[in-house]
Amino acid sequence: MPGLFIDVEVAPEVASDPAYAARLEEVCPVDIYAVGPDGGVTVVEENLDECVLCRLCLDATPEGTVRVKKLYEDGATL
């Protein structure tokens, strides 16, 4: 179940890339991203609402491949 306030979408080409998975896990200050058992990105759903909208995940990946959705603003994205 996604968070009440925040959801994230990760494009398949980033989600399956171990280097991006490691980078996302490293930069996120509230541990929304983790390296999964397959080496790709796993979203830690229980941490979604801890998002501080810092944009570090957006800066760590190619433009448009990670979307942070503000559910409280009708799905507005960063």
N, CA, C and O atoms as CSV, one atom per row, in Angstrom:
chain,resi,resn,atom,element,x,y,z
A,1,MET,N,N,0.842,-1.181,0.000
A,1,MET,CA,C,0.000,0.000,0.000
A,1,MET,C,C,0.885,1.240,0.000
A,1,MET,O,O,1.784,1.357,0.833
A,2,PRO,N,N,0.644,2.156,-0.913
A,2,PRO,CA,C,1.446,3.378,-0.914
A,2,PRO,C,C,1.156,4.225,0.327
A,2,PRO,O,O,0.201,3.977,1.062
A,3,GLY,N,N,2.000,5.221,0.534
A,3,GLY,CA,C,1.797,6.123,1.659
A,3,GLY,C,C,0.503,6.901,1.514
A,3,GLY,O,O,-0.128,6.892,0.457
A,4,LEU,N,N,0.124,7.561,2.568
A,4,LEU,CA,C,-1.076,8.396,2.533
A,4,LEU,C,C,-0.827,9.722,1.834
A,4,LEU,O,O,-1.738,10.301,1.242
A,5,PHE,N,N,0.408,10.202,1.905
A,5,PHE,CA,C,0.726,11.532,1.388
A,5,PHE,C,C,1.663,11.517,0.188
A,5,PHE,O,O,1.610,12.406,-0.662
A,6,ILE,N,N,2.525,10.500,0.122
A,6,ILE,CA,C,3.559,10.427,-0.913
A,6,ILE,C,C,3.545,9.042,-1.546
A,6,ILE,O,O,3.324,8.033,-0.875
A,7,ASP,N,N,3.786,9.017,-2.849
A,7,ASP,CA,C,4.042,7.771,-3.563
A,7,ASP,C,C,5.207,8.043,-4.503
A,7,ASP,O,O,5.440,9.189,-4.888
A,8,VAL,N,N,5.927,7.015,-4.869
A,8,VAL,CA,C,7.009,7.175,-5.837
A,8,VAL,C,C,6.831,6.164,-6.950
A,8,VAL,O,O,6.312,5.066,-6.746
A,9,GLU,N,N,7.271,6.557,-8.127
A,9,GLU,CA,C,7.298,5.667,-9.282
A,9,GLU,C,C,8.721,5.667,-9.810
A,9,GLU,O,O,9.340,6.719,-9.970
A,10,VAL,N,N,9.230,4.470,-10.079
A,10,VAL,CA,C,10.579,4.316,-10.602
A,10,VAL,C,C,10.465,3.609,-11.945
A,10,VAL,O,O,9.895,2.522,-12.031
A,11,ALA,N,N,11.005,4.221,-12.990
A,11,ALA,CA,C,10.956,3.646,-14.326
A,11,ALA,C,C,11.685,2.298,-14.354
A,11,ALA,O,O,12.679,2.119,-13.649
A,12,PRO,N,N,11.206,1.364,-15.152
A,12,PRO,CA,C,11.804,0.026,-15.190
A,12,PRO,C,C,13.310,0.010,-15.459
A,12,PRO,O,O,14.033,-0.810,-14.893
A,13,GLU,N,N,13.781,0.909,-16.318
A,13,GLU,CA,C,15.211,0.906,-16.631
A,13,GLU,C,C,16.065,1.318,-15.438
A,13,GLU,O,O,17.232,0.933,-15.360
A,14,VAL,N,N,15.522,2.079,-14.524
A,14,VAL,CA,C,16.232,2.445,-13.291
A,14,VAL,C,C,15.977,1.393,-12.217
A,14,VAL,O,O,16.894,1.006,-11.493
A,15,ALA,N,N,14.748,0.936,-12.117
A,15,ALA,CA,C,14.376,-0.029,-11.080
A,15,ALA,C,C,15.180,-1.320,-11.175
A,15,ALA,O,O,15.436,-1.964,-10.157
A,16,SER,N,N,15.577,-1.704,-12.374
A,16,SER,CA,C,16.291,-2.970,-12.552
A,16,SER,C,C,17.810,-2.811,-12.579
A,16,SER,O,O,18.530,-3.799,-12.722
A,17,ASP,N,N,18.299,-1.598,-12.445
A,17,ASP,CA,C,19.736,-1.328,-12.543
A,17,ASP,C,C,20.373,-1.310,-11.150
A,17,ASP,O,O,20.045,-0.443,-10.339
A,18,PRO,N,N,21.278,-2.252,-10.858
A,18,PRO,CA,C,21.901,-2.307,-9.531
A,18,PRO,C,C,22.655,-1.037,-9.144
A,18,PRO,O,O,22.684,-0.678,-7.966
A,19,ALA,N,N,23.263,-0.354,-10.108
A,19,ALA,CA,C,24.000,0.875,-9.787
A,19,ALA,C,C,23.043,1.968,-9.334
A,19,ALA,O,O,23.322,2.672,-8.363
A,20,TYR,N,N,21.924,2.116,-10.021
A,20,TYR,CA,C,20.933,3.115,-9.594
A,20,TYR,C,C,20.297,2.714,-8.265
A,20,TYR,O,O,20.019,3.571,-7.426
A,21,ALA,N,N,20.067,1.430,-8.074
A,21,ALA,CA,C,19.498,0.970,-6.801
A,21,ALA,C,C,20.406,1.364,-5.644
A,21,ALA,O,O,19.943,1.878,-4.626
A,22,ALA,N,N,21.695,1.122,-5.808
A,22,ALA,CA,C,22.652,1.470,-4.750
A,22,ALA,C,C,22.696,2.974,-4.536
A,22,ALA,O,O,22.766,3.438,-3.398
A,23,ARG,N,N,22.655,3.735,-5.618
A,23,ARG,CA,C,22.698,5.194,-5.512
A,23,ARG,C,C,21.468,5.725,-4.789
A,23,ARG,O,O,21.584,6.587,-3.918
A,24,LEU,N,N,20.291,5.217,-5.146
A,24,LEU,CA,C,19.056,5.671,-4.497
A,24,LEU,C,C,19.056,5.313,-3.015
A,24,LEU,O,O,18.661,6.123,-2.176
A,25,GLU,N,N,19.493,4.114,-2.701
A,25,GLU,CA,C,19.563,3.703,-1.294
A,25,GLU,C,C,20.502,4.617,-0.514
A,25,GLU,O,O,20.228,4.957,0.637
A,26,GLU,N,N,21.597,5.009,-1.133
A,26,GLU,CA,C,22.585,5.860,-0.469
A,26,GLU,C,C,22.091,7.289,-0.255
A,26,GLU,O,O,22.315,7.857,0.814
A,27,VAL,N,N,21.427,7.878,-1.241
A,27,VAL,CA,C,21.093,9.299,-1.141
A,27,VAL,C,C,19.835,9.598,-0.340
A,27,VAL,O,O,19.701,10.704,0.185
A,28,CYS,N,N,18.917,8.660,-0.229
A,28,CYS,CA,C,17.645,8.943,0.441
A,28,CYS,C,C,17.826,9.029,1.956
A,28,CYS,O,O,18.196,8.040,2.588
A,29,PRO,N,N,17.571,10.198,2.546
A,29,PRO,CA,C,17.783,10.362,3.982
A,29,PRO,C,C,16.749,9.643,4.854
A,29,PRO,O,O,16.946,9.505,6.062
A,30,VAL,N,N,15.657,9.187,4.251
A,30,VAL,CA,C,14.611,8.532,5.052
A,30,VAL,C,C,14.358,7.097,4.592
A,30,VAL,O,O,13.313,6.522,4.894
A,31,ASP,N,N,15.304,6.524,3.869
A,31,ASP,CA,C,15.308,5.103,3.518
A,31,ASP,C,C,14.066,4.634,2.765
A,31,ASP,O,O,13.500,3.588,3.084
A,32,ILE,N,N,13.647,5.404,1.771
A,32,ILE,CA,C,12.527,4.992,0.933
A,32,ILE,C,C,12.964,3.926,-0.065
A,32,ILE,O,O,12.161,3.082,-0.463
A,33,TYR,N,N,14.218,3.958,-0.467
A,33,TYR,CA,C,14.734,3.028,-1.472
A,33,TYR,C,C,15.703,2.047,-0.827
A,33,TYR,O,O,16.466,2.406,0.070
A,34,ALA,N,N,15.660,0.805,-1.296
A,34,ALA,CA,C,16.587,-0.217,-0.844
A,34,ALA,C,C,16.975,-1.068,-2.043
A,34,ALA,O,O,16.259,-1.121,-3.042
A,35,VAL,N,N,18.113,-1.728,-1.927
A,35,VAL,CA,C,18.518,-2.682,-2.947
A,35,VAL,C,C,17.786,-3.981,-2.641
A,35,VAL,O,O,17.912,-4.540,-1.551
A,36,GLY,N,N,17.026,-4.449,-3.611
A,36,GLY,CA,C,16.249,-5.676,-3.435
A,36,GLY,C,C,17.085,-6.923,-3.641
A,36,GLY,O,O,18.260,-6.833,-3.998
A,37,PRO,N,N,16.496,-8.077,-3.420
A,37,PRO,CA,C,17.217,-9.347,-3.557
A,37,PRO,C,C,17.752,-9.594,-4.970
A,37,PRO,O,O,18.730,-10.319,-5.149
A,38,ASP,N,N,17.113,-8.994,-5.961
A,38,ASP,CA,C,17.566,-9.150,-7.348
A,38,ASP,C,C,18.584,-8.088,-7.742
A,38,ASP,O,O,19.048,-8.071,-8.882
A,39,GLY,N,N,18.939,-7.202,-6.811
A,39,GLY,CA,C,19.893,-6.142,-7.083
A,39,GLY,C,C,19.257,-4.851,-7.561
A,39,GLY,O,O,19.935,-3.828,-7.655
A,40,GLY,N,N,17.968,-4.881,-7.865
A,40,GLY,CA,C,17.259,-3.695,-8.323
A,40,GLY,C,C,16.693,-2.899,-7.163
A,40,GLY,O,O,16.898,-3.227,-5.994
A,41,VAL,N,N,15.971,-1.842,-7.520
A,41,VAL,CA,C,15.383,-0.954,-6.517
A,41,VAL,C,C,14.133,-1.584,-5.903
A,41,VAL,O,O,13.275,-2.113,-6.609
A,42,THR,N,N,14.052,-1.516,-4.594
A,42,THR,CA,C,12.846,-1.861,-3.863
A,42,THR,C,C,12.386,-0.601,-3.141
A,42,THR,O,O,13.187,0.075,-2.495
A,43,VAL,N,N,11.111,-0.287,-3.247
A,43,VAL,CA,C,10.548,0.854,-2.534
A,43,VAL,C,C,10.060,0.362,-1.173
A,43,VAL,O,O,9.262,-0.572,-1.097
A,44,VAL,N,N,10.533,0.981,-0.118
A,44,VAL,CA,C,10.146,0.626,1.243
A,44,VAL,C,C,8.882,1.419,1.556
A,44,VAL,O,O,8.947,2.562,2.010
A,45,GLU,N,N,7.753,0.807,1.311
A,45,GLU,CA,C,6.476,1.520,1.357
A,45,GLU,C,C,6.157,2.106,2.723
A,45,GLU,O,O,5.530,3.162,2.800
A,46,GLU,N,N,6.569,1.455,3.796
A,46,GLU,CA,C,6.261,1.998,5.122
A,46,GLU,C,C,7.026,3.288,5.405
A,46,GLU,O,O,6.722,3.979,6.378
A,47,ASN,N,N,8.008,3.624,4.578
A,47,ASN,CA,C,8.764,4.865,4.761
A,47,ASN,C,C,8.325,5.988,3.833
A,47,ASN,O,O,8.843,7.100,3.938
A,48,LEU,N,N,7.402,5.735,2.941
A,48,LEU,CA,C,7.011,6.730,1.945
A,48,LEU,C,C,6.597,8.066,2.559
A,48,LEU,O,O,7.001,9.123,2.074
A,49,ASP,N,N,5.807,8.025,3.605
A,49,ASP,CA,C,5.323,9.274,4.187
A,49,ASP,C,C,6.385,10.007,5.006
A,49,ASP,O,O,6.115,11.075,5.554
A,50,GLU,N,N,7.584,9.444,5.093
A,50,GLU,CA,C,8.699,10.130,5.738
A,50,GLU,C,C,9.413,11.062,4.761
A,50,GLU,O,O,10.290,11.827,5.161
A,51,CYS,N,N,9.043,11.001,3.493
A,51,CYS,CA,C,9.700,11.804,2.455
A,51,CYS,C,C,9.698,13.280,2.830
A,51,CYS,O,O,8.672,13.834,3.226
A,52,VAL,N,N,10.871,13.910,2.699
A,52,VAL,CA,C,11.018,15.328,3.024
A,52,VAL,C,C,11.106,16.194,1.758
A,52,VAL,O,O,11.437,17.378,1.824
A,53,LEU,N,N,10.806,15.585,0.614
A,53,LEU,CA,C,10.794,16.282,-0.679
A,53,LEU,C,C,12.134,16.947,-0.970
A,53,LEU,O,O,12.172,18.068,-1.478
A,54,CYS,N,N,13.221,16.274,-0.655
A,54,CYS,CA,C,14.562,16.831,-0.825
A,54,CYS,C,C,15.065,16.781,-2.265
A,54,CYS,O,O,16.002,17.499,-2.614
A,55,ARG,N,N,14.464,15.953,-3.097
A,55,ARG,CA,C,14.809,15.821,-4.514
A,55,ARG,C,C,16.116,15.081,-4.765
A,55,ARG,O,O,16.557,15.015,-5.912
A,56,LEU,N,N,16.746,14.527,-3.751
A,56,LEU,CA,C,18.008,13.828,-3.955
A,56,LEU,C,C,17.838,12.616,-4.869
A,56,LEU,O,O,18.727,12.311,-5.664
A,57,CYS,N,N,16.717,11.934,-4.765
A,57,CYS,CA,C,16.473,10.781,-5.643
A,57,CYS,C,C,16.312,11.227,-7.096
A,57,CYS,O,O,16.727,10.520,-8.014
A,58,LEU,N,N,15.715,12.390,-7.299
A,58,LEU,CA,C,15.537,12.913,-8.654
A,58,LEU,C,C,16.875,13.315,-9.249
A,58,LEU,O,O,17.111,13.121,-10.441
A,59,ASP,N,N,17.752,13.875,-8.425
A,59,ASP,CA,C,19.065,14.300,-8.892
A,59,ASP,C,C,19.999,13.114,-9.146
A,59,ASP,O,O,20.957,13.236,-9.910
A,60,ALA,N,N,19.727,11.970,-8.513
A,60,ALA,CA,C,20.597,10.792,-8.620
A,60,ALA,C,C,20.268,9.902,-9.816
A,60,ALA,O,O,20.971,8.927,-10.082
A,61,THR,N,N,19.209,10.235,-10.526
A,61,THR,CA,C,18.753,9.401,-11.633
A,61,THR,C,C,18.471,10.263,-12.859
A,61,THR,O,O,18.305,11.477,-12.739
A,62,PRO,N,N,18.416,9.639,-14.041
A,62,PRO,CA,C,18.100,10.424,-15.236
A,62,PRO,C,C,16.733,11.102,-15.112
A,62,PRO,O,O,15.807,10.558,-14.510
A,63,GLU,N,N,16.629,12.279,-15.682
A,63,GLU,CA,C,15.396,13.065,-15.602
A,63,GLU,C,C,14.182,12.246,-16.041
A,63,GLU,O,O,14.192,11.594,-17.085
A,64,GLY,N,N,13.150,12.300,-15.222
A,64,GLY,CA,C,11.891,11.642,-15.533
A,64,GLY,C,C,11.805,10.171,-15.187
A,64,GLY,O,O,10.768,9.548,-15.418
A,65,THR,N,N,12.873,9.592,-14.635
A,65,THR,CA,C,12.837,8.158,-14.331
A,65,THR,C,C,12.384,7.851,-12.911
A,65,THR,O,O,12.004,6.718,-12.618
A,66,VAL,N,N,12.418,8.832,-12.035
A,66,VAL,CA,C,11.854,8.710,-10.690
A,66,VAL,C,C,10.869,9.855,-10.524
A,66,VAL,O,O,11.191,11.015,-10.778
A,67,ARG,N,N,9.667,9.506,-10.094
A,67,ARG,CA,C,8.634,10.525,-9.863
A,67,ARG,C,C,8.179,10.434,-8.418
A,67,ARG,O,O,7.836,9.355,-7.934
A,68,VAL,N,N,8.178,11.556,-7.740
A,68,VAL,CA,C,7.654,11.650,-6.380
A,68,VAL,C,C,6.302,12.326,-6.506
A,68,VAL,O,O,6.203,13.469,-6.954
A,69,LYS,N,N,5.262,11.607,-6.106
A,69,LYS,CA,C,3.898,12.106,-6.256
A,69,LYS,C,C,3.355,12.558,-4.908
A,69,LYS,O,O,3.376,11.810,-3.930
A,70,LYS,N,N,2.871,13.788,-4.874
A,70,LYS,CA,C,2.213,14.318,-3.676
A,70,LYS,C,C,0.732,13.945,-3.764
A,70,LYS,O,O,-0.025,14.577,-4.500
A,71,LEU,N,N,0.332,12.951,-3.036
A,71,LEU,CA,C,-1.048,12.471,-3.097
A,71,LEU,C,C,-2.039,13.496,-2.544
A,71,LEU,O,O,-3.222,13.472,-2.885
A,72,TYR,N,N,-1.552,14.387,-1.696
A,72,TYR,CA,C,-2.410,15.401,-1.095
A,72,TYR,C,C,-2.645,16.584,-2.035
A,72,TYR,O,O,-3.444,17.468,-1.725
A,73,GLU,N,N,-1.962,16.610,-3.167
A,73,GLU,CA,C,-2.162,17.662,-4.158
A,73,GLU,C,C,-2.576,17.032,-5.492
A,73,GLU,O,O,-2.042,17.373,-6.547
A,74,ASP,N,N,-3.528,16.114,-5.422
A,74,ASP,CA,C,-4.058,15.441,-6.603
A,74,ASP,C,C,-2.988,14.810,-7.469
A,74,ASP,O,O,-3.093,14.829,-8.695
A,75,GLY,N,N,-1.955,14.248,-6.847
A,75,GLY,CA,C,-0.920,13.542,-7.586
A,75,GLY,C,C,0.131,14.423,-8.216
A,75,GLY,O,O,0.851,13.970,-9.106
A,76,ALA,N,N,0.246,15.673,-7.785
A,76,ALA,CA,C,1.278,16.569,-8.321
A,76,ALA,C,C,2.646,15.899,-8.121
A,76,ALA,O,O,2.897,15.265,-7.096
A,77,THR,N,N,3.515,16.055,-9.114
A,77,THR,CA,C,4.837,15.427,-9.031
A,77,THR,C,C,5.927,16.466,-8.878
A,77,THR,O,O,5.774,17.632,-9.240
A,78,LEU,N,N,7.035,15.997,-8.326
A,78,LEU,CA,C,8.242,16.838,-8.236
A,78,LEU,C,C,9.017,16.675,-9.510
A,78,LEU,O,O,10.074,17.285,-9.672
